[in-house]
């Protein structure tokens, strides 16, 4: 049973919000008043859950690292190479490995795409496994991917392109892993909508990855039938390439009020170069409309302020599902304002953002094809060597589908440190 103090905090928060809404209206700031009303009108139970989650926030952050001496499970981890894991994925999916021969007619269990260097030259071919050597110490290969929560996919999204049984992690997890090893070796993986962290780290640790995870304060997954826990953001890293120095999390604010979105940051030491780098992963508020756009913009302001303070002057990479197209305020604030220090790796490499990063068809709705996902970097710290194309011969209909396990495409980039 909740203590009276929890209800008291809820009532106080409602009263403070009411005062701010009235003041905003008096100042003719209608947009701010509407955003604040959106925060206030969240049901009381949601406020209570968020407050309780905030109290226990640090306790539910998960950490796993092959270098953690206190993790006894690491002693029994079976190591394997990327190629061995690829073969295991094919075996789990009851598929035959795809021959690199140009005459092969075998269809892969997951669509593959080309890596494109900064002047547009293809690196690798479809159904081959493009790989760039990052082991010389001067670069990082980063992936950002909203992997589509199981609970949300089954209970909320209503996809027309994949039946319910194929949306379960038992059907999708090996395609998720295959996507990772197809573009190996990826140094850092930032994932959103993760509600299967323990499942993922049990597999990725075999490839030498450590991982950290932070849930949303009040994940909608918790209210859905047969859920596997709250969804949130996770960062995985190759422990033979990077040493985790510290990590932190923040509940993003809108006009100083906590929201249901988070950012997870990790500072690493790059072993071969000795450089330090800060990696951030976030997932901003979803849905369309001008008020939601304003909401995301305020989250973006809070995000940028927090990250610049945390990273100081070290190299910074910001990954995530921002739920905003390039013309939205939050994108412009992060990349185009005079005070911004960030640039988009895809825009830098290709001259514009990808044509889309999500392509969906939900029951009773028209198809949606939009760019919502980005990888941003500190402008003066990295040059972009290559990015992963969104084009593929098998990408002919909305996702998720039998050839792709999420409603968002993964983004991959290879970055080179700039000497100062």
C-alpha positions in Angstrom: 0.0 0.0 0.0 1.3 3.5 -0.9 2.2 5.8 1.9 0.2 9.1 2.4 3.4 11.0 1.4 3.2 9.6 -2.1 -0.3 10.9 -2.6 0.7 14.2 -1.0 3.5 14.6 -3.5 1.1 13.9 -6.4 -1.3 16.5 -5.1 1.5 19.1 -4.7 2.7 18.4 -8.2 -0.8 18.9 -9.6 -1.2 22.2 -7.7 2.2 23.5 -8.9 1.3 22.5 -12.5 -2.1 24.3 -12.2 -0.3 27.5 -11.1 2.2 27.2 -14.0 -0.6 26.7 -16.5 -2.5 29.8 -15.2 0.7 31.8 -15.4 1.4 30.6 -18.9 -2.1 31.6 -20.0 -1.7 35.1 -18.4 1.5 35.5 -20.4 -0.3 34.4 -23.6 2.1 31.4 -23.9 -0.7 29.0 -25.0 1.7 26.3 -26.3 3.5 26.0 -23.0 0.2 25.9 -21.2 -1.0 23.0 -23.4 2.2 21.1 -22.9 1.9 21.5 -19.1 -1.8 20.4 -19.3 -0.6 17.2 -21.0 1.8 16.5 -18.1 -0.9 17.3 -15.5 -3.6 15.3 -17.1 -1.7 12.1 -17.0 -3.8 9.9 -14.7 -3.0 9.8 -11.0 -1.9 6.2 -11.1 0.7 7.1 -13.7 2.1 9.9 -11.4 2.2 7.4 -8.5 4.1 4.8 -10.6 6.5 7.4 -11.9 7.3 8.6 -8.4 7.7 5.1 -7.0 10.0 4.3 -10.0 12.1 7.4 -9.3 12.6 6.3 -5.7 13.9 2.9 -6.9 15.5 4.2 -10.0 19.1 3.4 -9.2 18.2 -0.1 -8.1 16.7 -1.2 -11.4 19.6 -0.1 -13.6 21.3 -3.2 -14.9 24.9 -3.6 -15.6 26.8 -6.5 -17.1 30.4 -6.6 -18.2 32.8 -9.3 -19.0 35.4 -7.3 -17.0 33.2 -7.2 -13.9 34.9 -9.4 -11.3 31.8 -9.5 -9.1 29.7 -11.1 -11.8 30.2 -14.8 -11.2 28.2 -15.7 -14.3 31.1 -14.4 -16.5 33.1 -17.4 -15.5 30.8 -19.7 -17.4 30.2 -17.6 -20.5 31.0 -19.5 -23.7 32.9 -17.1 -26.0 32.4 -17.3 -29.8 33.4 -15.3 -32.8 31.1 -13.2 -34.9 31.1 -15.9 -37.6 30.2 -18.6 -35.1 27.4 -16.5 -33.8 26.2 -15.9 -37.3 26.1 -19.6 -37.9 24.2 -20.1 -34.7 21.6 -17.5 -35.7 21.0 -19.3 -39.0 20.6 -22.6 -37.1 18.1 -21.1 -34.7 16.2 -19.6 -37.6 16.2 -22.9 -39.5 17.9 -21.1 -42.4 20.9 -21.9 -44.6 23.9 -19.5 -44.5 23.9 -17.3 -47.6 26.7 -18.0 -50.0 28.7 -15.0 -51.2 28.6 -16.3 -54.8 26.8 -14.0 -57.2 24.7 -16.9 -58.5 23.2 -17.8 -55.1 19.4 -17.8 -54.9 19.2 -18.4 -51.2 17.1 -15.8 -49.4 18.6 -14.6 -46.1 16.5 -14.7 -43.0 17.1 -11.0 -42.5 17.6 -8.3 -45.2 21.1 -6.9 -45.5 22.3 -3.5 -46.6 25.4 -1.8 -47.9 27.9 0.3 -46.0 28.5 3.6 -47.9 31.6 5.6 -47.4 31.5 9.4 -47.1 31.9 10.0 -50.9 29.1 7.5 -51.7 31.1 4.4 -52.7 29.6 1.1 -51.7 31.5 -1.1 -49.4 30.2 -4.6 -49.7 27.2 -6.1 -51.5 23.7 -7.2 -50.5 23.8 -10.7 -48.9 27.5 -10.3 -48.2 28.8 -9.2 -44.8 30.4 -5.8 -45.1 33.1 -5.1 -42.6 35.6 -2.3 -42.0 38.6 -2.8 -39.9 38.4 -0.6 -36.8 41.1 -2.4 -34.9 43.8 0.0 -35.8 42.8 2.3 -33.0 41.6 5.4 -34.8 37.8 4.8 -35.0 34.6 3.4 -33.6 31.7 1.6 -35.2 28.4 2.6 -33.6 24.9 1.1 -34.0 21.6 2.8 -33.0 18.4 0.8 -33.1 14.9 0.8 -31.8 14.3 -2.9 -31.6 10.5 -2.7 -31.1 9.3 -3.9 -27.6 7.5 -7.2 -27.6 4.7 -6.0 -25.3 4.1 -2.8 -27.4 4.3 -4.7 -30.7 1.7 -7.3 -29.6 -0.6 -5.2 -27.5 -0.4 -1.7 -29.0 1.1 -1.4 -32.4 -1.3 -3.7 -34.3 1.1 -4.3 -37.3 -0.5 -5.8 -40.4 2.9 -7.1 -41.7 3.7 -9.8 -39.1 1.4 -12.1 -37.0 1.5 -12.0 -33.3 3.5 -15.2 -32.8 6.3 -13.8 -34.9 6.5 -10.6 -32.9 7.6 -12.5 -29.7 11.2 -12.4 -28.7 11.5 -16.1 -29.2 10.9 -15.5 -32.9 12.8 -12.2 -33.3 15.8 -12.3 -31.0 18.1 -14.3 -33.3 17.3 -11.8 -36.2 18.2 -9.0 -33.8 21.5 -10.7 -33.1 22.1 -11.5 -36.8 21.6 -7.8 -37.7 24.4 -7.0 -35.2 27.0 -9.6 -36.5 26.2 -8.8 -40.1 27.9 -5.4 -39.7 30.6 -6.5 -37.2 32.5 -5.6 -35.5 30.3 -3.0 -33.8 32.0 -1.4 -30.9 28.9 0.2 -29.2 25.2 -0.7 -29.7 22.5 1.8 -28.5 19.1 0.2 -28.3 15.7 1.7 -27.6 12.4 -0.1 -26.6 14.4 -2.8 -24.9 12.2 -5.0 -22.7 14.5 -8.1 -23.0 17.8 -6.9 -21.6 18.6 -10.0 -19.7 17.9 -12.1 -22.8 20.0 -9.9 -25.0 23.0 -9.7 -22.7 23.0 -13.5 -22.2 23.7 -13.8 -25.9 25.8 -10.7 -26.6 28.1 -11.5 -23.7 29.2 -14.5 -25.7 30.6 -12.0 -28.3 32.4 -10.1 -25.6 29.8 -7.4 -25.0 29.0 -5.7 -21.6 25.7 -3.9 -21.2 23.8 -1.4 -19.1 20.1 -0.7 -19.1 17.7 1.9 -17.7 13.9 1.6 -17.9 11.3 4.3 -18.5 10.0 5.5 -15.1 6.5 4.4 -16.0 6.8 2.0 -18.9 3.5 1.2 -20.6 4.7 -2.4 -21.0 4.1 -2.9 -17.3 0.4 -2.7 -17.8 0.2 -5.1 -20.7 -0.6 -8.8 -20.6 2.3 -11.3 -20.5 4.9 -8.5 -20.6 8.6 -9.2 -20.0 9.2 -6.1 -17.9 9.5 -2.3 -18.6 11.0 -1.1 -21.8 13.9 1.4 -21.8 17.3 2.2 -23.2 20.4 0.0 -23.3 24.0 0.4 -24.2 26.2 -2.6 -25.1 30.0 -2.3 -25.8 32.9 -4.6 -26.8 34.9 -5.0 -23.6 38.0 -5.9 -25.5 37.9 -2.5 -27.2 36.4 -0.2 -24.6 36.7 0.1 -20.8 33.6 1.4 -19.1 34.7 4.3 -16.8 31.3 5.5 -15.5 27.6 5.7 -16.5 24.6 7.7 -15.5 21.0 8.3 -16.3 18.5 11.1 -16.3 14.7 11.4 -16.5 14.2 14.1 -19.1 12.5 17.3 -18.1 9.9 19.5 -19.7 9.8 23.0 -18.2 11.6 21.5 -15.1 9.0 18.7 -14.8 10.0 15.0 -15.1 8.7 13.1 -18.0 8.5 9.4 -18.9 11.5 9.5 -21.1 15.2 8.9 -20.1 18.7 9.3 -21.4 21.5 6.8 -20.6 25.1 7.9 -20.8 28.3 6.0 -20.6 31.9 7.2 -20.6 34.4 4.8 -22.1 38.2 4.7 -22.6 39.1 3.5 -26.0 41.8 0.9 -25.3 43.9 1.2 -28.4 44.0 5.0 -28.8 43.7 5.9 -25.1 40.9 8.4 -25.9 37.8 9.0 -23.8 34.4 9.1 -25.4 30.9 9.8 -24.0 28.0 7.8 -25.6 24.4 8.8 -25.0 21.2 6.9 -25.8 17.7 8.2 -25.6 14.1 7.8 -26.8 11.9 10.9 -26.9 8.1 11.2 -26.6 6.2 9.7 -29.5 3.1 10.7 -31.4 2.3 13.5 -33.8 0.9 17.0 -33.5 2.2 20.5 -32.7 1.9 20.1 -28.9 3.8 16.9 -29.0 6.5 18.5 -31.2 6.8 21.3 -28.6 7.0 18.7 -25.9 9.9 16.9 -27.7 11.7 20.2 -28.3 11.7 20.9 -24.5 13.0 17.4 -23.9 15.7 18.0 -26.5 16.8 21.3 -24.7 17.1 19.4 -21.5 18.9 16.5 -23.2 21.5 18.8 -24.8 22.1 20.8 -21.7 22.6 17.7 -19.6 25.0 16.0 -22.2 27.2 19.1 -22.6 27.6 19.2 -18.9 28.3 15.5 -18.6 30.7 15.2 -21.5 32.5 18.5 -21.0 34.9 18.7 -23.9 35.4 15.0 -24.6 34.1 13.3 -27.9 30.4 12.8 -27.7 28.0 10.5 -29.6 24.2 10.8 -29.2 22.0 8.0 -30.5 18.3 7.5 -30.3 14.8 7.4 -31.6 13.9 11.0 -31.4 10.3 10.5 -32.8 10.9 13.7 -34.8 11.4 14.3 -38.5 14.3 16.6 -39.6 12.0 19.6 -40.0 10.9 19.5 -36.3 12.1 22.0 -33.7 14.0 19.4 -31.7 16.1 18.4 -34.6 16.9 22.0 -35.5 17.7 22.8 -31.9 20.2 19.9 -31.6 21.9 20.6 -35.0 21.2 24.1 -36.3 21.3 26.6 -33.5 24.3 28.8 -33.0 25.0 27.1 -29.7 24.8 23.6 -31.0 27.9 21.5 -31.1 26.3 18.4 -32.7 25.9 17.3 -36.3 24.2 14.3 -37.8 26.5 11.6 -39.2 24.1 10.7 -42.0 23.7 14.3 -43.1 27.4 14.7 -43.0 28.1 11.6 -45.0 25.2 11.7 -47.5 24.2 15.4 -47.6 20.8 14.7 -46.1 19.1 12.3 -43.7 18.0 8.9 -44.9 14.7 8.8 -46.8 13.2 6.9 -43.9 14.2 5.0 -40.8 10.8 3.5 -40.1 8.1 2.2 -42.5 5.0 0.8 -40.9 1.4 -0.3 -41.7 -0.9 -0.6 -38.7 -4.4 -1.9 -38.8 -6.9 0.7 -39.9 -4.1 3.2 -40.7 -2.3 4.3 -43.8 1.4 3.4 -44.3 3.9 5.7 -42.5 7.4 6.1 -43.9 9.5 8.6 -41.9 12.9 9.5 -40.6 12.8 9.5 -36.8 16.2 8.0 -35.8 19.6 9.7 -35.7 23.2 9.4 -34.7 24.7 12.8 -33.7 28.3 13.5 -32.9 30.3 16.5 -31.5 31.3 18.3 -34.6 35.0 18.9 -33.8 35.8 15.5 -32.5 34.9 13.0 -35.2 34.9 12.6 -39.0 32.4 10.2 -40.5 34.0 7.4 -42.5 30.9 5.4 -43.5 27.2 4.9 -42.8 24.8 2.0 -43.4 22.4 2.5 -46.2 18.7 2.1 -45.7 18.3 0.5 -49.1 18.0 -3.2 -49.7 16.7 -5.5 -52.4 14.4 -7.2 -49.8 13.1 -3.9 -48.3 9.9 -3.9 -50.5 7.2 -3.5 -47.9 6.6 -2.1 -44.4 8.4 -3.5 -41.4 8.5 -5.5 -39.2 8.1 -8.3 -41.7 9.5 -11.8 -42.2 12.8 -10.3 -43.3 13.2 -7.7 -40.7 12.5 -7.9 -36.9 11.7 -4.3 -36.0 9.6 -1.4 -37.2 12.8 0.8 -37.2 15.9 0.2 -39.3 19.2 0.1 -37.5 21.6 2.9 -38.2 25.4 2.1 -38.3 28.3 4.5 -38.7 32.0 4.3 -38.5 33.7 7.3 -36.9 37.3 8.4 -36.9 38.7 10.5 -34.1 40.0 13.9 -35.1 43.4 14.8 -33.8 43.4 18.2 -32.0 
